């Protein structure tokens, strides 16, 4: 068998030849990350680096690419094997979890440096660390952030390009502005954060309910966004997507986006983001945010 045999039905929408040189670093191999990895391998991406510190648990199976025989195995090993049996020409570099001080060293040692980073951990310290890493080391590498809320009925996915688009910390500022009623950018709020936090907890958190098709649908939408970035076909005005699932009004009554609808927008760096700017302001908010950002980065073992 040749690569042409495997990818014969990919079609013009997924030009495999343009994906063979790409290297995608996926941080987080849960419900979203495992499906994104599998889908990118099917699309023809040849180089992967995967980072995850957890093992497969029984509760993962209903929303993960893993199967019951994989319970107890490391997620990085399961995804490595899955990619290898899907696209035998692909190579995978396994990286332990990001929240330690050796992550940067291991990343620098990769035989193929990432051309795109996908963060699907929904943990603010990790998202902030990856954005800081790009600013300092890989300023030209885009970072895609994606997470689900409201029992996986809301997907938020956006691309961060250093100096051009909003980072993860910027979105916290946009979110804060919108909730305080002083936002002029039409930032799309997620569901009420008292029930669905902007950044959610780990896979064991009760706020991470939602299984099967809901998560799979979100993962495939995030994959399309990822492919658009890799293939450079994303409109400059569409760097931020919000998508509502078909049961959104069952879990978040009155939430504005209708079922199976999406919203595409663009957000630049927020003027008060402690990570993107050091400009002073009279309300003291940047100082407070800067201290919070520094604390998160310290916990992540990163140097802002």
C-alpha positions as CSV (number, residue, x, y, z in Angstrom):
1,X,0.0,0.0,0.0
2,X,1.1,3.5,-0.8
3,X,0.1,6.9,0.8
4,X,-2.0,7.6,-2.4
5,X,-4.0,4.4,-1.7
6,X,-4.8,5.5,1.8
7,X,-5.7,9.1,1.1
8,X,-7.3,8.7,-2.3
9,X,-10.7,9.7,-1.0
10,X,-9.5,12.8,1.0
11,X,-10.3,15.1,-1.9
12,X,-9.4,18.6,-2.6
13,X,-10.8,19.8,0.8
14,X,-7.9,18.0,2.5
15,X,-4.9,18.3,0.3
16,X,-2.7,15.7,2.0
17,X,0.5,16.9,0.2
18,X,0.2,20.2,2.1
19,X,-0.1,18.4,5.5
20,X,2.8,15.9,5.3
21,X,5.4,18.5,6.5
22,X,3.2,19.8,9.4
23,X,4.1,18.9,13.0
24,X,1.2,19.3,15.4
25,X,1.8,19.3,19.2
26,X,-1.4,18.3,21.0
27,X,-1.4,19.1,24.7
28,X,-4.2,17.1,26.3
29,X,-5.4,13.7,25.0
30,X,-8.9,13.5,26.5
31,X,-12.2,13.6,24.8
32,X,-11.3,16.5,22.5
33,X,-7.5,15.8,22.1
34,X,-7.8,12.1,21.2
35,X,-10.4,12.7,18.5
36,X,-8.4,15.6,17.0
37,X,-5.3,13.5,16.9
38,X,-7.1,10.6,15.2
39,X,-8.8,13.0,12.7
40,X,-5.5,14.8,11.8
41,X,-3.8,11.4,11.2
42,X,-6.6,10.5,8.8
43,X,-6.3,13.9,7.1
44,X,-2.6,13.1,6.4
45,X,-0.6,15.0,9.0
46,X,2.7,13.1,9.3
47,X,4.4,14.5,12.4
48,X,2.9,14.6,15.9
49,X,4.0,15.4,19.4
50,X,1.5,14.5,22.2
51,X,1.6,15.5,25.8
52,X,-0.6,14.1,28.5
53,X,0.0,12.9,32.1
54,X,-3.1,10.7,32.7
55,X,-4.0,7.1,32.1
56,X,-7.2,5.8,30.5
57,X,-10.0,5.3,33.1
58,X,-13.3,3.4,32.5
59,X,-15.2,6.7,32.4
60,X,-13.1,7.9,29.5
61,X,-14.3,5.2,27.1
62,X,-17.7,6.7,26.3
63,X,-16.1,10.0,25.0
64,X,-12.6,9.0,24.0
65,X,-10.9,7.2,21.1
66,X,-9.6,4.6,23.5
67,X,-11.4,1.3,24.1
68,X,-12.0,-0.8,27.2
69,X,-8.8,-2.9,26.7
70,X,-6.9,0.3,27.0
71,X,-8.0,1.0,30.6
72,X,-5.0,1.6,32.8
73,X,-2.6,2.5,29.9
74,X,-1.0,5.9,29.5
75,X,-3.0,8.1,27.1
76,X,0.1,9.1,25.2
77,X,0.8,5.4,24.4
78,X,-2.8,4.7,23.3
79,X,-2.8,7.7,21.0
80,X,0.6,6.9,19.6
81,X,-0.7,3.4,18.8
82,X,-3.9,4.7,17.3
83,X,-2.1,7.1,15.0
84,X,0.4,4.4,13.9
85,X,-2.4,2.0,13.0
86,X,-4.4,4.8,11.2
87,X,-1.5,6.4,9.2
88,X,1.6,4.2,9.2
89,X,3.7,6.9,7.7
90,X,3.2,9.2,10.7
91,X,5.7,9.6,13.6
92,X,4.7,10.5,17.1
93,X,6.9,11.9,19.9
94,X,5.5,11.3,23.4
95,X,5.9,14.1,26.0
96,X,5.0,13.9,29.6
97,X,2.6,16.5,31.1
98,X,3.5,20.1,30.6
99,X,3.4,21.3,34.2
100,X,7.0,20.7,35.1
101,X,10.2,22.6,34.6
102,X,11.7,20.1,32.0
103,X,8.9,20.5,29.5
104,X,10.7,23.3,27.6
105,X,13.9,21.2,27.4
106,X,12.0,18.2,26.0
107,X,10.2,20.4,23.5
108,X,13.4,22.0,22.2
109,X,14.8,18.4,21.7
110,X,12.0,17.3,19.4
111,X,13.4,16.1,16.1
112,X,10.7,18.1,14.3
113,X,9.7,21.4,15.8
114,X,5.9,22.1,16.0
115,X,4.3,24.2,13.3
116,X,1.0,24.3,15.3
117,X,0.2,23.7,18.9
118,X,-3.3,22.5,20.0
119,X,-4.2,23.0,23.7
120,X,-7.3,21.0,24.8
121,X,-6.7,20.8,28.5
122,X,-9.0,23.7,29.6
123,X,-6.6,24.5,32.5
124,X,-5.7,28.2,32.7
125,X,-2.1,27.6,33.9
126,X,-1.4,25.3,31.0
127,X,-3.0,27.5,28.4
128,X,-1.1,30.5,29.8
129,X,2.1,28.6,29.8
130,X,1.8,27.5,26.2
131,X,1.0,31.1,25.0
132,X,4.0,32.3,27.0
133,X,6.2,29.6,25.4
134,X,5.1,30.8,21.9
135,X,5.8,34.4,22.7
136,X,9.3,33.6,23.9
137,X,10.5,30.7,21.8
138,X,8.1,30.1,18.8
139,X,6.6,33.5,18.0
140,X,5.5,32.4,14.5
141,X,3.7,29.2,15.7
142,X,-0.1,29.5,16.2
143,X,-1.7,28.0,19.2
144,X,-5.3,26.7,19.1
145,X,-7.2,26.6,22.3
146,X,-10.4,24.5,22.6
147,X,-12.7,23.5,25.4
148,X,-16.3,22.5,26.0
149,X,-18.7,23.8,28.5
150,X,-22.3,23.1,29.7
151,X,-22.2,19.3,29.5
152,X,-20.3,19.6,26.2
153,X,-23.1,21.5,24.6
154,X,-20.9,24.6,24.0
155,X,-17.5,24.6,22.3
156,X,-15.2,27.6,22.3
157,X,-12.1,27.4,20.0
158,X,-9.8,30.1,18.9
159,X,-6.3,30.6,17.5
160,X,-3.7,32.7,19.2
161,X,-1.0,34.3,17.1
162,X,1.5,36.3,19.2
163,X,0.9,40.0,18.8
164,X,-2.0,39.5,16.4
165,X,-4.9,37.8,18.2
166,X,-6.2,37.3,21.7
167,X,-4.4,34.9,24.0
168,X,-6.1,32.8,26.7
169,X,-5.5,35.5,29.3
170,X,-6.9,38.1,26.9
171,X,-10.2,36.2,26.7
172,X,-10.5,36.3,30.5
173,X,-10.4,40.1,30.2
174,X,-12.9,40.1,27.3
175,X,-15.1,37.8,29.4
176,X,-14.8,40.0,32.4
177,X,-15.7,43.2,30.4
178,X,-18.7,41.5,28.9
179,X,-20.1,40.4,32.2
180,X,-19.5,43.9,33.7
181,X,-21.4,45.5,30.8
182,X,-18.5,47.5,29.4
183,X,-17.6,45.5,26.4
184,X,-17.9,47.0,22.9
185,X,-16.5,44.0,21.0
186,X,-19.5,41.8,21.1
187,X,-17.6,39.1,22.9
188,X,-19.8,35.9,23.0
189,X,-20.2,34.8,26.6
190,X,-20.4,31.2,27.5
191,X,-23.1,29.9,29.9
192,X,-23.3,31.1,33.4
193,X,-19.9,30.6,35.0
194,X,-21.5,29.5,38.3
195,X,-22.4,26.2,36.7
196,X,-19.9,26.1,33.8
197,X,-16.6,27.8,34.6
198,X,-14.7,29.6,31.8
199,X,-11.8,27.3,32.4
200,X,-13.0,23.9,33.7
201,X,-11.3,21.4,36.0
202,X,-9.8,18.0,35.1
203,X,-11.5,15.0,33.5
204,X,-12.7,13.9,36.9
205,X,-14.6,17.1,37.6
206,X,-18.4,16.9,37.6
207,X,-18.5,20.1,35.4
208,X,-17.0,18.0,32.6
209,X,-20.1,15.9,32.1
210,X,-21.3,15.3,28.5
211,X,-20.5,12.2,26.5
212,X,-20.7,10.5,23.2
213,X,-21.9,12.5,20.2
214,X,-21.8,15.8,22.0
215,X,-18.0,15.7,22.6
216,X,-17.4,14.0,19.3
217,X,-19.2,16.7,17.4
218,X,-17.2,19.4,19.3
219,X,-13.9,17.6,18.5
220,X,-14.7,17.4,14.8
221,X,-15.5,21.1,14.7
222,X,-12.3,21.9,16.4
223,X,-10.5,19.6,13.9
224,X,-11.9,21.6,11.0
225,X,-10.7,24.8,12.6
226,X,-7.3,23.2,13.1
227,X,-7.1,22.1,9.4
228,X,-8.1,25.6,8.3
229,X,-5.1,27.0,10.2
230,X,-2.7,24.4,8.9
231,X,-3.9,24.9,5.3
232,X,-3.9,28.7,5.8
233,X,-7.5,29.1,4.7
234,X,-8.9,30.7,7.8
235,X,-10.3,34.2,7.3
236,X,-8.4,36.8,9.3
237,X,-11.8,37.9,10.7
238,X,-12.7,34.4,11.9
239,X,-10.1,33.5,14.5
240,X,-12.6,32.8,17.3
241,X,-15.5,30.3,17.1
242,X,-18.3,29.5,19.4
243,X,-20.6,26.5,18.7
244,X,-23.8,25.4,20.4
245,X,-24.8,21.8,20.5
246,X,-28.3,20.5,19.7
247,X,-29.3,20.1,23.4
248,X,-27.9,23.5,24.5
249,X,-31.3,24.8,25.8
250,X,-31.8,21.6,27.9
251,X,-28.6,22.4,29.9
252,X,-28.5,26.2,29.7
253,X,-32.1,27.6,29.2
254,X,-32.2,31.0,27.5
255,X,-28.6,30.8,26.2
256,X,-28.4,32.9,23.1
257,X,-26.9,30.7,20.4
258,X,-29.5,28.4,18.9
259,X,-28.9,24.6,18.6
260,X,-26.4,23.6,16.1
261,X,-25.3,27.2,15.3
262,X,-21.9,28.8,15.3
263,X,-20.5,32.2,15.7
264,X,-17.2,33.3,14.1
265,X,-15.4,36.5,15.2
266,X,-12.0,38.0,15.6
267,X,-10.4,39.4,18.8
268,X,-7.1,41.1,19.0
269,X,-4.9,41.4,22.1
270,X,-6.8,42.9,25.0
271,X,-5.4,46.3,26.1
272,X,-5.4,45.2,29.7
273,X,-4.0,41.7,29.3
274,X,-1.2,41.2,31.7
275,X,0.5,38.7,29.4
276,X,0.3,40.7,26.2
277,X,1.0,44.2,27.5
278,X,2.9,45.9,30.3
279,X,1.0,49.2,29.9
280,X,-0.1,50.8,33.1
281,X,-3.7,51.8,33.8
282,X,-5.3,53.8,36.5
283,X,-7.7,51.2,37.8
284,X,-4.9,48.9,38.9
285,X,-6.4,45.9,37.1
286,X,-3.3,45.2,35.0
287,X,-1.2,44.9,38.2
288,X,-3.7,42.6,39.8
289,X,-3.9,40.5,36.6
290,X,-0.2,40.5,36.2
291,X,0.3,39.1,39.7
292,X,-2.4,36.4,39.1
293,X,-0.7,35.5,35.8
294,X,2.7,35.3,37.4
295,X,1.3,33.0,40.1
296,X,-0.3,30.7,37.5
297,X,2.9,30.5,35.5
298,X,4.9,29.7,38.6
299,X,2.5,26.8,39.4
300,X,2.9,25.6,35.8
301,X,6.7,25.7,36.2
302,X,7.0,28.2,33.4
303,X,8.9,31.4,33.0
304,X,6.6,34.2,31.7
